[in-house]
Amino acid sequence: MQKILVLGCTGFMGRNIVEHFLPLDKYEVFGVALKRQSVELDQDHFFKVDLTSKNEVDKFFKKHKFDIVVQAAANTSGSKDIVERPYLHVTDNAVMNSIILQACYDHNVEHFLFLSCGVMYNPDRSPVTEQDFFLDEGIHKRYFGVGWTKVYVEKMCNFFASLGRTKHTVIRHSNTYGPHDKYDLEKSHMFGATITKVMNAKDGDEIVVWGDGSTERDLLYVSDVVDFIQKAIEGQSSAYELYNVGYGKSFSVKEIVKKIIKISGKDISIKHDLTKPSINTKLSLQSKKAWKELGWKYETTLDEGIAKTLEWYKNNYQG
């Protein structure tokens, strides 16, 4: 059995990765997080480690041997923090990833997978390929900090891969949603916040949407991202690869909100609050490389994903 370590195992992506790999006979799954929150790992497979501490990380990797490390730990939040406190996505993420990458190299990890995102792509050039990020164009001003942090970590993955010891995979996934996402209105992304608003509204209520609803998002159900991770682990032969992993089509916020309301079966109206933070961009990711090299493509349509998410929310928040 290959030993796979999921960093950030109690977060949105981490929990979904753990739940996917646990039933598979060929993997033994371990997890790291700062706090012991709900996750399906026993005490022998769960560890508390401060990933921003070089001393803690080095001691941990020295004591334990892992074949595969999936880096799903990150300081993340929604549009409000991106606008008002953009530094939250920079310092800790840059520090922790630098420390983790060196530890994986020093302690002979075979394969490291980094969950990046498409935030570095310039909006309105859509759908974008992996070659459509150009350094001389810069990054959208609202994503300047988080975007360059992601690019830095991607380049560090490439650097460590060139040293010849650890295989690296960078996953530029689109906006991901589904079970275990953040559903509080302060920290969640647009999708999670809308799910919460709709599921807590009654027929005849009005929900407030930030901005005019014209912003467009490429939305991918979380199980499709996790499926890509398995395909990369089992199918990538080269030392370093960067892949777009997306739906390949963008949907406006207005369209997404209307779909969520329709699929919920509720009679709810929408009010747009133009005074709230909103990042008006349009972006979708082309994933032909992932299909050609690894045989991956999304399987969950947006309508199917919304229905699954609403059902999960109902069972876990309202059950």
C-alpha positions, 0 to 999 in steps of 0.5 A, a space after each residue: 500500500 502507498 502511504 498518502 498524506 493529506 495536508 489540511 485534511 479537515 478543510 474543504 478539499 482535504 476532507 473530500 480527498 480523505 473520504 475518496 482515498 480511504 476505501 481504496 485498498 491500494 492506499 493508506 491515508 494519513 492527515 495533518 491539520 492544526 485542529 482535530 475537527 471532524 474527519 474519518 481518520 483514527 488517532 494513528 492516522 491523524 496528526 496535529 502539525 503547524 505547517 508554518 513551523 519549519 521545526 515542526 514540519 521537519 520533525 514530522 517528516 523525519 519521523 514518518 515516511 510517506 510516498 505521496 503528499 497532497 497539499 490541500 492546506 491553505 489560508 482561504 476565504 471569500 471575496 470580502 477578504 480578497 478585497 478588504 484583507 488580501 494579505 490573508 492569502 499571502 504570508 502563511 501560504 508562502 511560508 508553509 508551502 516553502 517549508 513543506 516543499 523542502 521537507 518533501 525533498 529532504 525526506 524522499 517523498 515520491 510524489 507531491 501534488 499542489 492544489 493551486 487555482 486559476 487566479 493568475 489568469 487574466 480574466 476575459 480571455 476564456 477558456 484559457 489553457 495552461 500556456 495562457 498565463 503571461 508574466 508580462 501581463 501581470 495579474 488582476 489587481 484584486 488577485 495580485 497577492 494570492 495570484 503571485 503567491 500561487 505562481 511562486 509555489 508553482 515555480 518552487 514545485 518546478 524547481 524541486 522537481 528539477 532536482 530529480 528526487 520528487 515528482 510534482 503535480 500542480 493543479 490549477 483547478 477552477 472554483 470548486 464547490 460541494 460537501 464540506 465547503 465553508 457555508 458561513 456568510 463571512 468566510 465562504 465563497 459566493 457559491 457556499 454563501 448562496 447555498 446558505 442563504 437559499 436553504 435558510 430562506 422561506 418561500 416569499 423571502 428575498 435574498 441579497 446577492 453582492 454585486 450586479 451578478 455579471 461576474 462569471 465563474 467556472 464551477 467544478 464539483 469537488 469530486 471531479 477535482 479529487 478524481 483528477 488527483 487520483 488520475 495524476 497519482 496513477 498516470 503521471 510519468 514525468 517529473 513535473 506537470 501543470 494541469 488546468 482542471 475545470 468545467 470549461 465554461 463560465 456561468 454568471 453569478 446571476 445565473 448560478 443563484 437562479 439555478 440554486 433557487 430553482 433546484 431548491 424548489 423555493 419561491 425566492 426573489 433576488 436583490 443585488 447589493 451594489 455597495 458590497 465587494 464584488 470582483 467583476 471578472 469572467 474566466 473558464 479553464 480549458 482542460 484538454 491537457 488533462 484529458 489527453 495525458 490522463 484521461 480526465 474530464 468532469 463528470 458532474 454537470 452544474 445542475 447535478 452538482 447543485 442538487 448534490 450540494 443542496 442534499 448534502 447541506 440539508 442532511 448535515 446542516 438541517 438534518 
